[in-house]
Amino acid sequence: MSTLAFTLMFAVWLMFGVLGVPIQKELGLSDPELAWVSAVAVLNGSMWRLPAGMLTDRVGGRVVTIAMLLLTAVACFFVAQANTYAMLLVLAFLVGFAGNLFSVGVAWNSAWAPREKQGFALGVFGAGNIGASVTKLLLVLAPGLLTATAGATYFGFIEGGWRIFPVIYSVALVVVAVLTFLVVPRHDRKAGAGKPIGEMLQPLKQLRVWRFSLYYAAVFGAYVALSAWMPKYYVDTFGLELRTAALLTSVFIFPASLLRPVGGWFSDRIGARKVMYGTFAVMLVTSGIMMMPNGHIAINHADGSTTEHLGYAIGVAPFTVLLFLLGCAMGIGKAAVYKHIPEYFPDNVGSVGGLVGMLGGLGGFFLPLLFAYTKQWSGFPTSTFFVVFLLTAVCFLWMHWTVVRMLHAESPDLADHFESPELATSRA
């Protein structure tokens, strides 16, 4: 039930990624203005994750989940009534509250799952990220919801077109809230019941927590940002129809969500650190290729002639393959980051998981804005992936520096060795 609720709330949280295209056309918004609509939703879906996780530890996930579903349903319904940019911004901010359900689910599932299976359990819950594709799939499978209903009015107050989507979501949110009330055991587990607030916040003083947060900004914040940005990227860069762009974006979203349980399973088996090394390596390679703009090298010769060399261009198909691989890495990496938390902070999953989720989610707030402004400044749409590459490189270098420093501290006698002394002797 927590995964079902999270999937729906994630769909609501990121619905502006696809709906933003017809909204931009109707309200005449610029690219940065449209980016702010998604950004404020992501902001509100990130900034309350710490208190939401702590509250879950104290009162239980059942109560918090039901309350959040119902509150989001109200805000979501009124999105359909937005007629100005200012009104849309306010309602997008309120709807964004849905994103905070993530830290609730992390604390809730950690309280119910045994330690040796927490990586897999949190991975299954985190697969609710697939909600990012729900609006896109609705548009692909039932295009009439957007086109055939445009200009129509139902029940005297529900308008068609893009406005029908938030109404459908608001009804679904109420239904899932009722189901959660009926299905989930009323006697909930509360890992932090009676624990002082100061004690719950104590682990946040550790630098390790903030490092995990940066990792999560790369694997989750960038995922959120790209999920919202890719439909427009495909439309503007490759000239595709919105329906096709939505479908191709789902090719990125599905592995980035559904592979999260696989990432949790791998983290349980081989360790989260090894998984993170593989994640960052794949992200660096894929984003490094995708950030290259189409072009060639022009050489001016002494005789006045000009020749062109090393022409480079990436089409829709190879671009989508690379985006798929990037999504695979992110899906596995998201689970690996959260595997660290119950391992290092078993008694403070709510607060630590909330902070990591909050700062990681804030990456989803800042990155779309960086995508829009770097494109505006550079003139290159591919600058989107330069931002992702740079963030990933910082995470990779910080992680590797931390690991090397730890190994030197634990085994200083090996600091100058490149291989095992016994192995070197046997080879000699």
C-alpha positions as CSV (number, residue, x, y, z in Angstrom):
1,M,0.0,0.0,0.0
2,S,2.9,2.4,0.7
3,T,4.3,1.7,-2.8
4,L,0.9,2.2,-4.4
5,A,0.4,5.5,-2.6
6,F,3.9,6.6,-3.4
7,T,3.5,5.8,-7.1
8,L,0.3,7.9,-7.3
9,M,1.8,10.8,-5.4
10,F,4.9,10.7,-7.6
11,A,2.7,10.9,-10.6
12,V,0.9,14.0,-9.2
13,W,4.2,15.5,-8.1
14,L,5.7,15.3,-11.7
15,M,2.6,15.7,-13.8
16,F,3.8,19.2,-15.0
17,G,6.5,17.5,-17.0
18,V,4.1,16.5,-19.7
19,L,1.2,18.8,-19.0
20,G,3.6,21.7,-19.1
21,V,3.7,21.6,-22.9
22,P,0.0,22.4,-23.5
23,I,0.0,24.7,-20.4
24,Q,2.9,26.7,-21.9
25,K,1.0,27.0,-25.2
26,E,-2.3,28.1,-23.5
27,L,-0.7,30.6,-21.1
28,G,2.1,31.8,-23.4
29,L,4.9,30.9,-21.0
30,S,8.7,31.2,-21.8
31,D,11.0,28.2,-21.2
32,P,12.3,29.6,-17.8
33,E,8.7,30.3,-16.7
34,L,7.7,26.8,-17.5
35,A,10.8,25.5,-15.7
36,W,9.7,27.4,-12.6
37,V,6.3,25.6,-12.6
38,S,7.9,22.2,-12.3
39,A,10.7,23.6,-10.0
40,V,8.3,25.0,-7.3
41,A,6.4,21.6,-7.3
42,V,9.7,19.8,-6.7
43,L,10.8,22.3,-4.1
44,N,7.7,21.8,-1.9
45,G,8.0,18.0,-2.5
46,S,11.5,18.1,-1.0
47,M,11.6,20.7,1.7
48,W,9.4,18.9,4.2
49,R,11.0,15.4,3.9
50,L,13.0,15.8,7.1
51,P,10.0,16.7,9.4
52,A,7.8,14.1,7.5
53,G,10.3,11.3,8.2
54,M,10.7,12.3,11.8
55,L,6.9,12.5,12.2
56,T,6.5,9.1,10.7
57,D,9.0,7.6,13.3
58,R,6.9,9.2,16.1
59,V,3.3,8.5,15.0
60,G,3.6,5.8,12.3
61,G,3.4,5.9,8.6
62,R,-0.3,4.9,8.3
63,V,-1.6,8.2,9.7
64,V,0.8,10.4,7.9
65,T,0.3,8.7,4.5
66,I,-3.5,9.0,4.7
67,A,-3.3,12.7,5.7
68,M,-0.9,13.6,2.9
69,L,-3.0,11.8,0.3
70,L,-6.1,13.8,1.3
71,L,-4.3,17.2,1.5
72,T,-2.8,16.7,-1.9
73,A,-6.1,15.7,-3.4
74,V,-7.5,19.1,-2.5
75,A,-4.7,21.1,-4.0
76,C,-4.6,18.9,-7.1
77,F,-8.3,19.5,-7.8
78,F,-7.8,23.2,-7.9
79,V,-5.0,23.0,-10.4
80,A,-7.7,22.4,-13.0
81,Q,-9.0,25.9,-12.2
82,A,-5.8,27.8,-12.8
83,N,-6.1,30.5,-15.4
84,T,-3.0,32.7,-14.7
85,Y,0.7,32.1,-14.4
86,A,0.7,33.3,-10.8
87,M,-2.2,31.1,-9.8
88,L,-0.6,28.1,-11.5
89,L,2.7,28.7,-9.6
90,V,0.9,28.8,-6.2
91,L,-1.1,25.6,-7.0
92,A,2.0,23.8,-8.4
93,F,3.8,24.6,-5.2
94,L,0.9,23.2,-3.1
95,V,0.6,20.0,-5.2
96,G,4.3,19.5,-4.9
97,F,3.7,18.5,-1.2
98,A,3.0,15.0,-2.6
99,G,6.8,14.4,-3.1
100,N,7.3,14.4,0.7
101,L,5.7,11.0,0.9
102,F,9.0,9.4,0.0
103,S,10.6,10.0,3.4
104,V,7.4,8.8,5.1
105,G,7.6,5.5,3.2
106,V,11.3,5.0,3.9
107,A,10.9,5.4,7.6
108,W,7.6,3.3,7.5
109,N,9.1,0.4,5.6
110,S,12.3,0.4,7.5
111,A,10.3,-0.1,10.7
112,W,8.6,-3.1,9.3
113,A,11.4,-4.8,7.3
114,P,14.2,-7.0,8.9
115,R,17.7,-5.5,8.5
116,E,19.0,-8.1,6.1
117,K,16.1,-7.3,3.7
118,Q,15.9,-3.6,4.1
119,G,17.7,-2.8,0.9
120,F,15.3,-4.9,-1.2
121,A,12.2,-3.6,0.8
122,L,13.2,0.0,0.3
123,G,14.0,-0.7,-3.3
124,V,10.5,-2.1,-3.9
125,F,9.0,0.9,-2.2
126,G,11.2,3.3,-4.2
127,A,10.1,1.7,-7.4
128,G,7.1,3.9,-6.9
129,N,9.2,6.4,-8.8
130,I,7.5,4.8,-11.8
131,G,4.7,7.2,-11.1
132,A,6.7,9.8,-13.1
133,S,5.6,7.9,-16.2
134,V,1.9,7.7,-15.4
135,T,0.9,11.0,-17.0
136,K,3.1,10.2,-20.0
137,L,1.5,6.7,-20.4
138,L,-2.0,8.1,-20.0
139,L,-1.2,10.5,-22.8
140,V,0.2,7.7,-25.0
141,L,-2.5,5.1,-24.2
142,A,-5.5,7.5,-24.1
143,P,-4.6,10.6,-26.2
144,G,-8.2,11.5,-26.3
145,L,-8.0,12.6,-22.7
146,L,-6.0,15.6,-23.9
147,T,-7.2,16.2,-27.4
148,A,-10.7,15.0,-27.7
149,T,-11.8,16.6,-24.4
150,A,-10.3,20.0,-25.1
151,G,-12.9,22.7,-25.0
152,A,-15.5,20.5,-23.3
153,T,-17.0,20.9,-19.9
154,Y,-18.2,18.1,-17.7
155,F,-20.7,18.3,-14.8
156,G,-20.8,22.0,-15.4
157,F,-17.4,22.8,-13.7
158,I,-14.8,20.3,-14.9
159,E,-13.0,21.5,-18.1
160,G,-11.4,19.1,-20.6
161,G,-7.9,19.1,-22.2
162,W,-5.0,19.2,-19.8
163,R,-7.2,20.3,-16.9
164,I,-8.9,16.9,-16.8
165,F,-5.7,15.2,-15.6
166,P,-5.5,16.9,-12.1
167,V,-9.2,16.1,-11.6
168,I,-8.6,12.4,-12.3
169,Y,-5.6,12.4,-10.0
170,S,-7.5,14.1,-7.1
171,V,-10.2,11.3,-7.3
172,A,-7.5,8.6,-7.3
173,L,-5.8,10.2,-4.3
174,V,-9.0,10.0,-2.2
175,V,-9.6,6.4,-3.3
176,V,-6.1,5.3,-2.3
177,A,-6.4,7.1,1.1
178,V,-9.6,5.1,1.8
179,L,-7.9,1.9,0.7
180,T,-4.9,2.6,3.0
181,F,-7.2,3.2,5.9
182,L,-9.0,-0.1,5.3
183,V,-6.1,-2.3,4.4
184,V,-3.1,-1.3,6.5
185,P,-2.9,-2.6,10.1
186,R,-4.1,-0.1,12.5
187,H,-1.4,-1.0,15.1
188,D,1.6,0.6,13.4
189,R,5.3,0.3,14.2
190,K,6.9,3.6,15.3
191,A,10.7,3.5,15.5
192,G,11.0,6.9,17.1
193,A,8.0,6.9,19.5
194,G,8.9,8.9,22.6
195,K,12.4,9.8,21.4
196,P,13.4,13.4,22.0
197,I,13.7,15.6,18.9
198,G,17.3,16.5,19.7
199,E,18.3,12.9,19.8
200,M,16.6,12.3,16.4
201,L,18.5,15.2,14.9
202,Q,21.9,14.2,16.4
203,P,23.1,12.2,13.4
204,L,22.7,15.2,11.1
205,K,25.9,16.6,12.4
206,Q,27.9,13.9,10.6
207,L,29.5,14.9,7.3
208,R,28.6,11.4,6.0
209,V,24.9,12.3,6.0
210,W,25.5,15.3,3.8
211,R,27.7,13.2,1.4
212,F,24.9,10.7,1.0
213,S,22.6,13.7,0.3
214,L,24.8,14.8,-2.6
215,Y,24.9,11.3,-4.0
216,Y,21.1,11.3,-3.9
217,A,21.0,14.6,-5.7
218,A,22.8,13.0,-8.6
219,V,20.8,9.7,-8.8
220,F,17.4,11.0,-7.7
221,G,17.4,14.8,-8.1
222,A,18.7,14.4,-11.7
223,Y,16.2,11.7,-12.3
224,V,13.3,13.9,-11.2
225,A,14.7,16.8,-13.3
226,L,15.1,14.7,-16.4
227,S,11.7,13.1,-16.0
228,A,10.1,16.5,-16.2
229,W,12.5,18.0,-18.8
230,M,12.8,15.2,-21.3
231,P,9.4,15.5,-23.0
232,K,10.2,19.1,-23.9
233,Y,13.8,18.2,-24.8
234,Y,12.6,15.6,-27.4
235,V,10.0,18.1,-28.8
236,D,12.5,21.0,-29.1
237,T,15.6,19.0,-30.1
238,F,14.3,16.3,-32.3
239,G,11.0,17.9,-33.5
240,L,8.9,15.0,-32.2
241,E,5.2,15.1,-31.3
242,L,4.4,15.3,-27.6
243,R,2.9,11.8,-27.5
244,T,6.1,10.3,-29.0
245,A,8.3,12.4,-26.7
246,A,6.3,11.2,-23.7
247,L,6.7,7.6,-24.7
248,L,10.5,7.9,-25.2
249,T,10.8,9.6,-21.9
250,S,9.1,6.6,-20.3
251,V,12.0,4.5,-21.7
252,F,14.2,6.4,-19.3
253,I,11.7,6.4,-16.4
254,F,10.9,2.7,-16.3
255,P,14.4,1.4,-15.7
256,A,15.2,4.3,-13.4
257,S,12.3,3.2,-11.2
258,L,11.8,-0.5,-11.7
259,L,15.5,-1.4,-11.3
260,R,15.5,0.1,-7.8
261,P,14.6,-3.2,-6.2
262,V,17.5,-4.8,-8.2
263,G,19.8,-2.1,-6.8
264,G,18.6,-2.9,-3.3
265,W,19.2,-6.6,-3.9
266,F,22.7,-6.0,-5.2
267,S,23.4,-3.7,-2.3
268,D,22.3,-6.4,0.2
269,R,24.6,-8.9,-1.6
270,I,27.8,-7.2,-2.6
271,G,27.7,-3.9,-0.7
272,A,26.3,-0.5,-1.5
273,R,29.8,1.0,-2.1
274,K,30.6,-1.3,-5.1
275,V,27.1,-0.5,-6.5
276,M,27.7,3.2,-6.3
277,Y,31.1,2.9,-8.1
278,G,29.3,1.2,-11.0
279,T,26.4,3.7,-10.9
280,F,28.6,6.7,-11.2
281,A,30.8,5.1,-13.9
282,V,27.9,4.5,-16.2
283,M,26.4,7.9,-15.5
284,L,29.7,9.6,-16.4
285,V,30.0,7.7,-19.7
286,T,26.4,8.2,-20.8
287,S,26.0,11.8,-19.8
288,G,29.5,12.6,-21.2
289,I,28.5,11.4,-24.6
290,M,25.1,13.0,-24.5
291,M,26.4,16.4,-23.6
292,M,28.4,16.7,-26.8
293,P,26.7,19.1,-29.3
294,N,26.3,18.1,-32.9
295,G,29.0,19.6,-35.0
296,H,32.4,19.2,-36.6
297,I,36.0,20.6,-36.6
298,A,36.7,23.1,-39.4
299,I,40.3,23.6,-40.4
300,N,41.5,26.6,-42.4
301,H,44.4,25.7,-44.6
302,A,47.3,27.9,-45.8
303,D,45.9,28.0,-49.3
304,G,42.7,29.5,-48.1
305,S,40.6,26.3,-48.3
306,T,38.5,24.9,-45.4
307,T,37.9,21.3,-44.6
308,E,35.6,19.7,-42.1
309,H,36.6,16.7,-39.9
310,L,35.3,14.5,-37.1
311,G,31.7,15.3,-37.8
312,Y,29.5,14.3,-34.8
313,A,25.8,14.0,-34.5
314,I,23.5,11.9,-32.4
315,G,20.1,10.8,-33.6
316,V,16.9,9.9,-31.7
317,A,17.7,6.2,-31.5
318,P,21.2,6.3,-30.1
319,F,20.2,9.2,-27.8
320,T,17.3,7.1,-26.4
321,V,19.6,4.1,-25.8
322,L,22.0,6.2,-23.9
323,L,19.1,7.8,-21.9
324,F,17.9,4.2,-21.1
325,L,21.4,3.2,-19.8
326,L,21.5,6.4,-17.7
327,G,18.1,5.5,-16.2
328,C,19.3,2.0,-15.4
329,A,22.3,3.4,-13.5
330,M,20.1,5.9,-11.6
331,G,17.5,3.2,-10.7
332,I,20.2,1.0,-9.2
333,G,22.1,3.8,-7.5
334,K,19.0,5.2,-5.8
335,A,18.6,2.0,-3.8
336,A,22.3,1.8,-3.0
337,V,22.3,5.3,-1.4
338,Y,19.4,4.4,0.8
339,K,20.9,1.0,1.7
340,H,23.6,3.0,3.6
341,I,21.1,4.7,5.9
342,P,19.7,1.8,8.0
343,E,23.2,0.4,8.0
344,Y,24.8,3.5,9.6
345,F,21.8,5.0,11.4
346,P,19.4,2.1,12.3
347,D,17.7,4.1,15.0
348,N,17.3,7.4,13.0
349,V,16.1,6.3,9.6
350,G,13.3,8.8,9.6
351,S,15.5,11.9,10.3
352,V,18.5,10.8,8.2
353,G,16.4,9.5,5.4
354,G,14.3,12.6,5.5
355,L,17.4,14.9,5.2
356,V,18.9,12.8,2.4
357,G,15.6,12.8,0.6
358,M,15.1,16.5,1.1
359,L,18.5,17.5,-0.2
360,G,18.4,15.0,-3.0
361,G,14.9,16.2,-4.0
362,L,16.2,19.8,-3.9
363,G,18.5,18.7,-6.7
364,G,15.3,18.2,-8.7
365,F,14.4,21.8,-7.9
366,F,17.6,23.4,-9.0
367,L,18.5,21.2,-11.9
368,P,15.6,22.0,-14.2
369,L,16.4,25.7,-13.7
370,L,20.0,25.0,-14.5
371,F,18.9,23.1,-17.6
372,A,16.8,26.1,-18.8
373,Y,19.3,28.8,-18.1
374,T,22.4,26.9,-19.4
375,K,20.5,26.3,-22.6
376,Q,19.6,29.9,-22.8
377,W,23.2,31.1,-22.1
378,S,25.0,28.5,-24.3
379,G,22.5,28.0,-27.0
380,F,23.1,24.2,-26.8
381,P,20.2,21.9,-25.7
382,T,22.8,19.3,-24.8
383,S,24.1,21.5,-22.0
384,T,21.4,19.7,-19.9
385,F,23.7,16.7,-19.8
386,F,26.8,18.7,-19.1
387,V,25.1,19.7,-15.8
388,V,24.4,16.0,-15.0
389,F,28.0,15.1,-15.9
390,L,29.5,17.8,-13.7
391,L,27.3,16.8,-10.7
392,T,28.1,13.1,-11.1
393,A,31.9,13.8,-11.4
394,V,31.8,15.8,-8.1
395,C,30.0,12.9,-6.4
396,F,32.4,10.3,-7.8
397,L,35.5,12.2,-6.8
398,W,34.2,12.9,-3.3
399,M,33.2,9.2,-2.8
400,H,36.6,7.9,-4.1
401,W,38.5,10.4,-2.0
402,T,36.6,9.3,1.1
403,V,37.2,5.6,0.4
404,V,40.9,6.1,-0.2
405,R,41.3,8.2,2.9
406,M,39.5,5.5,4.9
407,L,41.7,2.7,3.6
408,H,44.8,4.7,4.3
409,A,43.6,5.3,7.9
410,E,42.7,1.7,8.4
411,S,45.8,0.2,6.7
412,P,48.5,2.8,6.6
413,D,51.2,0.1,5.8
414,L,49.5,-0.4,2.4
415,A,49.5,3.2,1.4
416,D,52.5,2.8,-0.9
417,H,51.5,-0.6,-2.4
418,F,49.8,-1.0,-5.7
419,E,49.0,-4.7,-5.1
420,S,49.3,-7.3,-2.4
421,P,52.9,-7.9,-1.4
422,E,52.4,-11.7,-1.4
423,L,51.0,-11.5,-5.0
424,A,54.0,-9.3,-6.1
425,T,56.5,-11.9,-4.7
426,S,54.8,-14.8,-6.4
427,R,54.9,-13.0,-9.7
428,A,58.6,-12.2,-9.3
